[in-house]
């Protein structure tokens, strides 16, 4: 689940139905359903609020949703990291990190929507968070 930066929409992964539900926070109603890959597990929204990245566990890919149109505009293969689980986007919006049940985290360049690398971290990696360190 992820909330848009302006707080008006919530994007929820619905694994059994292979879709993302969009909830309007003013009315608490589902206002859109967006078909994505098989068994979506997590959603992250870019800091500028333009795109949602959805991890599709069984499809081993990430769907990119244009928030203005609520349509999938790209699908990113992350099969090098089997059964992806969770996703976090850097504060500047330039990269997304996707955890997996395998020993790897996939690094996605959000400008090109390409995997630029993998990081070995250990098996069954699920949760991820990105923070900043005060200087």
C-alpha positions as CSV (number, residue, x, y, z in Angstrom):
1,X,0.0,0.0,0.0
2,X,1.2,3.5,-0.8
3,X,-0.3,7.0,-0.4
4,X,0.2,9.8,-3.0
5,X,2.3,12.7,-1.7
6,X,-0.8,14.9,-1.6
7,X,-2.7,12.3,0.4
8,X,-5.7,12.1,-1.9
9,X,-5.2,8.5,-3.2
10,X,-4.1,5.2,-1.7
11,X,-2.7,2.5,-4.1
12,X,-3.3,-1.1,-2.7
13,X,-1.9,-4.3,-4.2
14,X,-4.6,-7.0,-4.4
15,X,-2.6,-10.2,-4.9
16,X,-5.5,-12.6,-5.5
17,X,-7.0,-10.4,-8.2
18,X,-3.8,-9.4,-9.9
19,X,-4.6,-5.7,-9.7
20,X,-4.1,-2.5,-7.8
21,X,-7.1,-0.7,-6.3
22,X,-7.0,3.1,-6.0
23,X,-8.9,4.5,-3.1
24,X,-10.0,8.1,-2.9
25,X,-9.2,9.3,0.7
26,X,-12.0,11.9,0.7
27,X,-14.8,9.4,0.0
28,X,-13.0,6.1,1.1
29,X,-14.2,4.5,-2.1
30,X,-12.3,2.5,-4.7
31,X,-12.2,4.8,-7.7
32,X,-10.0,2.7,-10.1
33,X,-8.8,-0.8,-10.5
34,X,-5.6,-1.4,-12.5
35,X,-4.6,-4.8,-13.9
36,X,-1.0,-5.6,-13.2
37,X,1.1,-8.7,-13.1
38,X,0.5,-11.9,-11.1
39,X,0.3,-11.7,-7.3
40,X,1.3,-8.0,-6.7
41,X,2.8,-7.7,-3.2
42,X,3.8,-4.1,-2.7
43,X,3.5,-0.6,-4.1
44,X,5.7,2.5,-3.8
45,X,5.0,6.0,-5.2
46,X,7.7,8.4,-6.5
47,X,8.2,11.5,-4.4
48,X,6.9,13.7,-7.1
49,X,3.6,11.7,-7.2
50,X,3.8,10.8,-10.9
51,X,4.3,7.1,-10.9
52,X,3.5,4.0,-8.7
53,X,5.8,1.0,-8.9
54,X,4.1,-2.3,-8.2
55,X,6.0,-5.5,-7.4
56,X,4.4,-8.6,-9.0
57,X,5.8,-11.6,-7.1
58,X,4.7,-14.5,-9.3
59,X,5.4,-12.6,-12.5
60,X,8.9,-11.6,-11.3
61,X,8.4,-8.0,-12.7
62,X,7.5,-4.5,-11.6
63,X,4.5,-2.6,-13.2
64,X,4.9,1.1,-13.6
65,X,1.6,3.0,-13.3
66,X,1.2,6.6,-14.5
67,X,-0.8,8.1,-11.7
68,X,-2.4,10.8,-13.9
69,X,-4.0,8.2,-16.2
70,X,-4.0,5.2,-13.8
71,X,-2.5,3.0,-16.6
72,X,0.5,0.7,-16.7
73,X,3.1,2.4,-18.9
74,X,6.0,0.0,-18.4
75,X,6.9,-3.5,-17.1
76,X,10.3,-4.1,-15.7
77,X,11.8,-7.6,-15.6
78,X,13.3,-8.4,-12.2
79,X,13.6,-12.2,-12.6
80,X,17.3,-12.2,-11.6
81,X,15.8,-11.8,-8.1
82,X,13.3,-14.6,-7.9
83,X,9.9,-13.9,-6.3
84,X,10.2,-10.2,-5.7
85,X,8.5,-8.9,-2.5
86,X,8.9,-5.3,-1.5
87,X,10.0,-2.0,-3.0
88,X,11.3,1.4,-1.8
89,X,12.1,4.5,-3.8
90,X,14.9,6.9,-3.0
91,X,14.0,10.4,-1.7
92,X,15.2,12.0,-4.9
93,X,13.0,9.5,-6.9
94,X,16.0,8.3,-9.1
95,X,16.1,4.7,-8.0
96,X,13.8,1.9,-6.7
97,X,15.1,-1.1,-4.7
98,X,13.2,-4.4,-5.0
99,X,13.7,-7.2,-2.4
100,X,13.2,-10.8,-3.2
101,X,13.1,-14.3,-1.7
102,X,16.4,-15.0,-3.4
103,X,19.6,-13.4,-2.2
104,X,19.3,-10.2,-4.2
105,X,17.9,-6.7,-4.3
106,X,17.3,-5.4,-7.8
107,X,18.2,-1.7,-8.4
108,X,15.9,0.1,-10.9
109,X,16.7,3.4,-12.6
110,X,13.3,5.2,-12.5
111,X,14.3,7.5,-15.3
112,X,14.8,4.7,-17.8
113,X,12.8,1.9,-16.0
114,X,15.8,-0.5,-16.4
115,X,17.5,-2.7,-13.8
116,X,20.9,-1.2,-13.4
117,X,22.3,-3.8,-10.9
118,X,21.7,-6.3,-8.2
119,X,23.0,-6.4,-4.7
120,X,23.5,-9.7,-2.8
121,X,22.1,-9.4,0.7
122,X,21.0,-12.9,1.8
123,X,18.0,-15.2,1.3
124,X,14.4,-14.4,1.9
125,X,14.8,-10.6,2.0
126,X,11.4,-9.0,2.4
127,X,11.2,-5.6,4.1
128,X,13.0,-2.5,2.9
129,X,13.1,1.2,3.9
130,X,15.2,4.1,2.7
131,X,16.2,6.9,5.1
132,X,18.5,9.8,5.2
133,X,21.4,10.3,7.5
134,X,21.7,13.8,9.1
135,X,25.0,15.5,8.3
